[in-house]
Amino acid sequence: MPDAHFPSVPSMSARDAAAEIAAKFSAAGHTAYFAGGCVRDELLQLSPTDFDIATSATTEQIRAIFPKARGVGESFGVILVHHKGRVVEVASFRADGRYVDGRRPEDIEIGDEITDANRRDFTINGLFMNPATGDIIDHVNGRADIQNKILRAINNPDARLSEDRLRVLRAVRFAARFGLIIEPKTEAAIRAHAHELRGVSRERVGQELRRMIAHASRVEALQLIESLGLAPSTLLETAPPTSLRKVRTLGTTLAISTAPSPHPETMQAQQLATVLATWMLDRESALPWQERVSKWTSALVLSNKERDFLTNTLQLQATLPQWNTFTKALQKRTASNASFLDALHVFATDAPEVAARIHLDFQTLQKEGISPTPWLCGDDLIAMGLRAGPNFRRILDAVYDAQLEEKISSKADATALAKQLSNT
C-alpha cells in the first residue's frame, strides 16, 4: 500500500529531488554530493535513474534534518530519504573496516570525502558531484579514466577484489556496458581472484549475470567472462574457454517470444534462457544437456520459469531438424511452445537457411491459427456417454490433430469423429 506520508506519484525528477535533499544538508552546514554511479553516468552522457548522496552528516544528523527517513543499512551509515515521491539513498562519508566474509566490512568508521572515495571499487565509481554547481570532486583520478575509457580498481586491485568477491563480475559488467579497457593490474587481479567467485552467494552471481544479459552489451560481457577465466566459477562448470561463436552469431538483438508478453518478467526470463541456451551449446561438455540445465539452475539460482524456458529452448534444438517430416498438426503443436521463436533463433546460429524456411512455415501456420481452443474436452466425451479412462487422451488428441489439420471445421464434426474413434 502507498505510504500516507509520501506521495505515490513523483512530483519532480529523481535528479531534482536528490538536489533538493543535498541543498537541505548544505543549508544545515554539511557537505553533500551526488556519489558513485549517477556521477559516472552523467559524465558518460547517460541518463541516471537513481541518484545517491554522500554527506558529511552523521546518521543522527541525517535523521534530525529528515525525521521521516528510514534506515536501510544504518550500521553502514545508509538512510533512505523520501522527498516528493522519490526515494534517495543517503550515506555518511565513511571508511570501511576489515572485510571478513568477502562481501561486507566488519565495521565502519565515520570518515571524510577522501576516505569515502578511496573505499569504493573502481575509479569510475569513486567520483562526487556538487549538485548546486555541477563541479566534479575527484580524489581517485576517475574522470581521466572515464575520458580514456579505462576500468581501474581504486588503489590496490587485489585488496579491492578480495573485499567483495563479486567485484570480479561487476568489473566485467562495467567494462562491457561502457566500452572500457580493463587496466592491466586490475585485469591480473581479476584472473587471480576468479576462483573466489565460487564462494559468493549464488543468488548474487545470478543477479549480476542477469544484469549483463539484459543489456545490449551482453555479447561483450560473456566474451570477457570467458577470456578472463571467470566462466568456471560463474557456472560451476569446468570446460575449456570458448570463442562463443553461437553467442556472437545470435547477436545483441533478440526476438524473445512467439507473441509479445504483457509481463516484463516473462520476457526477461525468455531472453535470459535464449542467451544461456546458446552459451551452453558453445561450451563443450560431455554431460547431457539435461544435467547441465540442473547444474546451471543451481549455479545461477534460476527461477522455475527461467529453468523451464531454458529446458524448452534446448529440447527444441533436437526437434527442429526434423521439422519437414512433421505433419501440420505436429508442426502447430511444436510452434505453440512459448520458447519456439527463441529456440529458432538459437537454431539459426548453426542452420540459418533452414531456420528461415521454418520461420516462413511458422508465419503461414500462424495465419491459420497455431493453437485454437479445442472443440472437445473430457466433459464432452462423458456427455456422449463415454467412460473416462486412458482412451480419452487418444480420442482427444486425434480430434484435436484433425482440427489443427483443418480436416474438421466445427464442434459437430469433432463430436462425430470422437464417436467414430470410440468404436475403434
C-alpha positions as CSV (number, residue, x, y, z in Angstrom):
1,M,0.0,0.0,0.0
2,P,1.2,3.5,-0.7
3,D,2.6,5.3,2.4
4,A,0.3,8.0,3.5
5,H,3.3,10.2,4.4
6,F,4.8,10.1,0.9
7,P,3.1,10.8,-2.4
8,S,2.9,7.7,-4.6
9,V,3.4,9.7,-7.8
10,P,6.7,11.7,-8.1
11,S,6.2,15.4,-8.4
12,M,9.7,16.0,-9.8
13,S,12.6,14.2,-11.5
14,A,14.9,12.0,-9.5
15,R,17.8,14.4,-10.1
16,D,15.9,17.4,-8.9
17,A,14.6,15.6,-5.8
18,A,18.2,14.5,-4.9
19,A,19.5,18.0,-5.5
20,E,16.8,19.5,-3.1
21,I,17.8,16.9,-0.4
22,A,21.5,17.8,-0.9
23,A,20.6,21.5,-0.6
24,K,19.0,20.9,2.8
25,F,22.2,19.3,4.0
26,S,24.2,22.3,2.8
27,A,21.8,24.7,4.5
28,A,22.4,22.8,7.7
29,G,26.2,23.2,7.3
30,H,27.0,19.8,5.9
31,T,28.8,18.7,2.7
32,A,26.5,16.7,0.4
33,Y,27.4,15.4,-3.0
34,F,26.0,13.2,-5.7
35,A,28.1,10.0,-5.5
36,G,29.0,7.0,-7.5
37,G,27.1,5.7,-10.5
38,C,25.0,8.7,-11.1
39,V,28.1,10.9,-11.5
40,R,29.8,8.3,-13.7
41,D,26.7,8.1,-15.9
42,E,26.3,11.9,-16.3
43,L,30.0,12.1,-17.4
44,L,29.3,9.4,-19.9
45,Q,26.3,11.5,-21.1
46,L,23.8,8.8,-20.0
47,S,20.6,9.4,-18.0
48,P,20.8,8.1,-14.5
49,T,17.6,6.9,-12.9
50,D,18.9,6.8,-9.4
51,F,20.9,9.5,-7.5
52,D,22.8,8.6,-4.3
53,I,24.1,11.2,-1.9
54,A,27.2,11.0,0.2
55,T,27.4,13.5,3.1
56,S,29.5,14.6,6.0
57,A,26.3,14.4,8.2
58,T,26.2,11.5,10.6
59,T,23.2,9.2,10.8
60,E,21.8,11.2,13.7
61,Q,22.2,14.4,11.8
62,I,20.5,13.0,8.7
63,R,17.6,12.0,10.9
64,A,17.5,15.4,12.5
65,I,17.1,17.0,9.1
66,F,14.8,14.3,7.7
67,P,12.8,12.9,10.7
68,K,10.8,10.5,8.5
69,A,13.9,9.0,6.9
70,R,14.2,5.2,7.1
71,G,17.2,3.1,7.9
72,V,18.2,0.5,5.3
73,G,21.8,0.0,6.4
74,E,22.2,2.2,9.4
75,S,25.2,0.1,10.7
76,F,26.9,1.3,7.5
77,G,25.6,4.9,7.7
78,V,22.9,4.4,5.0
79,I,19.5,6.0,5.2
80,L,16.6,6.3,2.7
81,V,15.2,9.7,2.4
82,H,11.7,10.2,0.8
83,H,11.2,13.5,-1.0
84,K,8.4,14.5,-3.3
85,G,7.6,10.9,-4.4
86,R,11.3,10.0,-4.8
87,V,13.4,7.8,-2.6
88,V,17.1,8.7,-2.4
89,E,19.8,6.7,-0.6
90,V,21.9,8.9,1.6
91,A,25.1,7.7,3.2
92,S,27.6,9.3,5.6
93,F,31.2,9.6,4.4
94,R,32.9,6.6,5.9
95,A,36.0,4.3,6.0
96,D,35.4,0.6,5.9
97,G,36.8,-1.8,8.4
98,R,38.1,-5.3,7.7
99,Y,36.2,-7.5,5.2
100,V,35.9,-10.9,6.7
101,D,33.3,-12.6,4.5
102,G,34.2,-11.4,1.1
103,R,31.1,-9.3,0.9
104,R,30.9,-6.5,3.5
105,P,33.1,-4.8,6.1
106,E,33.1,-6.0,9.7
107,D,32.5,-2.4,10.8
108,I,32.8,1.2,9.6
109,E,34.3,4.4,10.8
110,I,33.0,7.9,10.1
111,G,35.3,9.4,7.5
112,D,35.7,12.3,5.1
113,E,35.1,12.5,1.4
114,I,38.6,11.4,0.6
115,T,38.4,8.2,2.7
116,D,34.9,7.6,1.3
117,A,36.1,7.9,-2.3
118,N,39.0,5.5,-1.7
119,R,36.9,2.8,-0.1
120,R,34.9,2.3,-3.4
121,D,35.6,-0.3,-6.0
122,F,36.6,1.3,-9.3
123,T,37.8,4.8,-10.1
124,I,34.8,5.4,-12.4
125,N,32.6,4.9,-9.4
126,G,34.6,7.0,-6.9
127,L,33.6,10.4,-8.2
128,F,31.4,13.0,-6.5
129,M,29.5,15.9,-7.9
130,N,28.3,19.1,-6.2
131,P,24.6,19.3,-7.2
132,A,24.5,23.1,-6.8
133,T,27.4,23.8,-9.1
134,G,28.0,20.7,-11.2
135,D,31.6,20.6,-10.1
136,I,33.3,17.2,-10.1
137,I,35.2,16.2,-7.0
138,D,37.7,13.6,-8.0
139,H,40.1,12.0,-5.4
140,V,40.8,8.9,-7.4
141,N,41.5,10.1,-10.9
142,G,38.3,8.6,-12.1
143,R,37.4,11.4,-14.5
144,A,40.6,10.7,-16.5
145,D,39.8,7.0,-16.6
146,I,36.3,7.8,-17.9
147,Q,37.8,10.0,-20.6
148,N,40.4,7.4,-21.6
149,K,37.9,4.5,-21.4
150,I,39.7,2.6,-18.7
151,L,38.4,0.5,-15.9
152,R,40.8,0.6,-12.9
153,A,40.4,-0.6,-9.4
154,I,41.0,2.1,-6.8
155,N,44.4,1.8,-5.2
156,N,45.3,-1.9,-4.7
157,P,43.3,-4.1,-7.1
158,D,43.9,-7.3,-5.0
159,A,42.5,-5.6,-1.9
160,R,39.5,-4.1,-3.7
161,L,38.6,-7.5,-5.3
162,S,39.1,-9.5,-2.1
163,E,36.9,-7.2,-0.1
164,D,33.9,-8.1,-2.2
165,R,34.4,-11.1,-4.4
166,L,31.5,-10.2,-6.7
167,R,33.5,-7.3,-7.9
168,V,35.2,-9.5,-10.5
169,L,31.9,-9.8,-12.2
170,R,31.0,-6.2,-11.7
171,A,34.2,-5.3,-13.4
172,V,33.0,-7.3,-16.4
173,R,29.6,-5.6,-16.4
174,F,31.1,-2.1,-16.3
175,A,33.8,-2.8,-18.9
176,A,31.2,-4.3,-21.3
177,R,28.5,-1.8,-20.8
178,F,30.6,1.3,-21.1
179,G,33.1,0.0,-23.6
180,L,36.1,0.2,-21.2
181,I,39.5,-1.5,-21.4
182,I,40.4,-3.1,-18.1
183,E,43.7,-1.7,-16.8
184,P,46.5,-4.4,-16.7
185,K,46.9,-4.6,-12.9
186,T,43.2,-4.8,-12.5
187,E,42.9,-7.5,-15.1
188,A,45.7,-9.5,-13.5
189,A,43.9,-9.3,-10.1
190,I,40.6,-10.4,-11.7
191,R,42.3,-13.5,-13.1
192,A,44.0,-14.2,-9.7
193,H,40.7,-13.8,-7.8
194,A,38.5,-15.6,-10.3
195,H,38.3,-18.8,-8.3
196,E,37.0,-16.9,-5.2
197,L,33.7,-16.2,-7.1
198,R,32.8,-19.8,-6.2
199,G,32.4,-18.7,-2.6
200,V,29.9,-15.9,-3.4
201,S,26.2,-16.3,-2.8
202,R,24.8,-17.9,-6.0
203,E,21.8,-15.5,-5.9
204,R,24.3,-12.6,-6.2
205,V,26.1,-14.2,-9.0
206,G,22.9,-15.0,-10.9
207,Q,21.6,-11.5,-10.4
208,E,24.8,-10.0,-11.7
209,L,24.7,-12.2,-14.8
210,R,21.1,-11.3,-15.4
211,R,22.0,-7.6,-15.4
212,M,24.7,-8.3,-18.1
213,I,22.4,-10.4,-20.3
214,A,19.6,-7.9,-20.1
215,H,21.8,-5.2,-21.6
216,A,22.8,-4.8,-25.3
217,S,26.4,-5.4,-24.4
218,R,25.7,-9.0,-23.4
219,V,27.9,-10.5,-26.0
220,E,30.9,-8.4,-24.9
221,A,30.2,-9.3,-21.3
222,L,30.1,-13.1,-21.9
223,Q,33.3,-12.8,-24.0
224,L,35.0,-11.1,-21.0
225,I,33.8,-13.8,-18.7
226,E,35.3,-16.4,-20.9
227,S,38.6,-14.7,-21.7
228,L,39.2,-13.7,-18.0
229,G,38.7,-17.3,-16.8
230,L,35.5,-16.4,-14.8
231,A,33.2,-18.9,-16.5
232,P,34.0,-22.0,-14.4
233,S,33.3,-20.1,-11.1
234,T,30.3,-18.4,-12.6
235,L,28.6,-21.5,-13.9
236,L,30.3,-24.0,-11.6
237,E,31.2,-26.0,-14.7
238,T,34.6,-27.0,-15.8
239,A,35.0,-26.6,-19.6
240,P,37.6,-25.1,-21.9
241,P,37.2,-21.5,-22.9
242,T,35.0,-21.0,-25.9
243,S,35.1,-18.4,-28.8
244,L,31.3,-18.0,-28.3
245,R,30.6,-18.4,-32.0
246,K,27.0,-19.1,-31.5
247,V,26.5,-16.3,-28.9
248,R,28.2,-13.9,-31.3
249,T,26.0,-15.1,-34.2
250,L,22.9,-14.7,-32.1
251,G,23.9,-11.1,-31.8
252,T,22.7,-8.4,-29.5
253,T,19.1,-8.1,-30.8
254,L,16.8,-11.0,-29.7
255,A,13.3,-11.8,-30.6
256,I,12.1,-13.1,-27.3
257,S,8.7,-14.6,-27.7
258,T,6.3,-16.1,-30.2
259,A,3.8,-13.4,-29.1
260,P,4.7,-10.3,-27.2
261,S,4.2,-11.0,-23.5
262,P,2.4,-8.4,-21.4
263,H,4.5,-9.5,-18.5
264,P,8.1,-8.0,-18.4
265,E,9.3,-10.7,-16.1
266,T,8.3,-13.4,-18.6
267,M,10.1,-11.5,-21.5
268,Q,13.2,-11.2,-19.3
269,A,13.1,-14.9,-18.4
270,Q,12.8,-15.8,-22.1
271,Q,15.7,-13.6,-23.1
272,L,17.9,-15.0,-20.3
273,A,17.0,-18.5,-21.4
274,T,17.8,-17.8,-25.0
275,V,21.3,-16.5,-24.3
276,L,22.0,-19.2,-21.7
277,A,21.0,-21.9,-24.1
278,T,23.3,-20.5,-26.8
279,W,26.1,-20.1,-24.3
280,M,25.6,-23.7,-23.1
281,L,25.8,-25.0,-26.7
282,D,29.0,-23.0,-27.3
283,R,30.7,-24.6,-24.3
284,E,32.0,-28.2,-24.8
285,S,30.9,-30.7,-22.2
286,A,30.5,-34.5,-22.1
287,L,27.4,-34.1,-19.8
288,P,23.9,-34.3,-21.3
289,W,22.2,-31.0,-21.6
290,Q,19.5,-32.0,-19.1
291,E,22.1,-32.5,-16.4
292,R,23.8,-29.2,-17.3
293,V,20.5,-27.4,-17.0
294,S,20.2,-28.7,-13.5
295,K,23.8,-27.6,-12.7
296,W,23.3,-24.1,-14.2
297,T,20.0,-23.7,-12.4
298,S,21.8,-24.3,-9.1
299,A,24.8,-22.1,-10.0
300,L,22.7,-19.1,-11.1
301,V,19.6,-19.8,-8.9
302,L,17.3,-19.8,-11.9
303,S,13.6,-19.4,-11.2
304,N,11.2,-22.2,-12.3
305,K,10.2,-20.1,-15.2
306,E,13.7,-19.4,-16.3
307,R,14.6,-23.1,-16.0
308,D,11.6,-24.2,-18.0
309,F,12.3,-21.7,-20.8
310,L,15.9,-22.9,-20.9
311,T,14.8,-26.6,-21.0
312,N,12.3,-25.9,-23.7
313,T,14.7,-24.0,-25.8
314,L,17.3,-26.8,-25.7
315,Q,14.8,-29.5,-26.2
316,L,13.6,-27.9,-29.4
317,Q,17.2,-27.9,-30.8
318,A,16.7,-31.7,-31.2
319,T,13.3,-31.3,-32.7
320,L,13.7,-28.5,-35.2
321,P,16.0,-30.5,-37.7
322,Q,13.0,-32.9,-38.2
323,W,10.5,-30.1,-38.9
324,N,10.0,-31.1,-42.6
325,T,8.9,-34.6,-41.6
326,F,6.2,-33.4,-39.2
327,T,2.5,-33.4,-40.0
328,K,0.8,-30.0,-40.0
329,A,-0.7,-30.9,-36.6
330,L,2.7,-31.7,-35.1
331,Q,4.2,-28.5,-36.6
332,K,1.4,-26.5,-34.9
333,R,1.9,-28.3,-31.6
334,T,5.6,-27.6,-31.8
335,A,5.1,-24.0,-32.8
336,S,2.8,-23.4,-29.9
337,N,5.6,-23.9,-27.4
338,A,6.3,-20.5,-25.7
339,S,10.0,-20.9,-26.5
340,F,9.6,-21.8,-30.2
341,L,10.9,-18.5,-31.7
342,D,13.6,-18.3,-29.1
343,A,14.7,-21.8,-30.0
344,L,14.5,-20.9,-33.7
345,H,16.9,-18.0,-33.2
346,V,19.3,-20.4,-31.4
347,F,18.9,-23.0,-34.1
348,A,19.7,-20.3,-36.7
349,T,23.2,-19.9,-35.3
350,D,24.0,-23.2,-36.9
351,A,21.5,-23.5,-39.7
352,P,20.3,-20.1,-40.8
353,E,18.8,-21.2,-44.1
354,V,16.8,-24.0,-42.6
355,A,15.7,-21.7,-39.7
356,A,14.5,-19.1,-42.3
357,R,12.3,-21.7,-44.1
358,I,10.9,-22.9,-40.7
359,H,10.0,-19.3,-39.9
360,L,8.2,-18.9,-43.2
361,D,6.2,-22.0,-42.3
362,F,5.5,-20.6,-38.9
363,Q,4.1,-17.4,-40.4
364,T,1.7,-19.4,-42.6
365,L,0.6,-21.6,-39.6
366,Q,0.1,-18.5,-37.5
367,K,-2.4,-17.1,-40.1
368,E,-4.3,-20.4,-39.8
369,G,-4.2,-20.5,-36.0
370,I,-1.5,-22.3,-34.2
371,S,-3.3,-23.3,-31.0
372,P,-7.0,-22.8,-31.3
373,T,-9.3,-23.7,-28.4
374,P,-10.1,-27.4,-28.8
375,W,-13.7,-28.1,-29.8
376,L,-13.9,-31.1,-27.4
377,C,-12.8,-31.8,-23.9
378,G,-13.2,-34.6,-21.4
379,D,-16.6,-33.4,-20.3
380,D,-17.9,-33.5,-23.8
381,L,-16.8,-37.2,-24.1
382,I,-18.6,-38.0,-20.8
383,A,-21.7,-36.2,-22.1
384,M,-21.5,-38.5,-25.1
385,G,-21.8,-41.5,-22.7
386,L,-18.1,-42.5,-22.8
387,R,-16.3,-43.7,-19.7
388,A,-13.3,-41.8,-18.5
389,G,-10.1,-43.7,-19.0
390,P,-6.8,-43.9,-20.9
391,N,-8.8,-43.9,-24.2
392,F,-9.9,-40.4,-23.6
393,R,-6.4,-38.9,-24.3
394,R,-6.1,-40.9,-27.6
395,I,-9.5,-39.7,-28.8
396,L,-9.0,-36.0,-27.7
397,D,-5.5,-35.9,-29.3
398,A,-6.8,-37.4,-32.6
399,V,-9.7,-35.0,-32.7
400,Y,-7.5,-32.0,-31.9
401,D,-5.0,-33.1,-34.6
402,A,-7.8,-33.2,-37.1
403,Q,-8.8,-29.7,-36.0
404,L,-5.3,-28.5,-36.4
405,E,-5.1,-30.1,-39.8
406,E,-8.3,-28.4,-40.8
407,K,-9.9,-31.8,-41.6
408,I,-12.9,-30.9,-39.4
409,S,-14.4,-27.4,-39.2
410,S,-17.0,-27.5,-36.3
411,K,-17.8,-29.0,-33.0
412,A,-20.4,-31.2,-34.7
413,D,-17.6,-32.6,-36.9
414,A,-15.4,-33.1,-33.8
415,T,-18.2,-34.9,-32.0
416,A,-18.8,-37.2,-34.9
417,L,-15.2,-38.0,-35.2
418,A,-14.9,-38.7,-31.5
419,K,-17.9,-41.2,-31.8
420,Q,-16.2,-42.9,-34.7
421,L,-12.9,-43.2,-32.8
422,S,-14.6,-44.5,-29.7
423,N,-15.8,-47.5,-31.7
424,T,-12.3,-48.4,-32.9
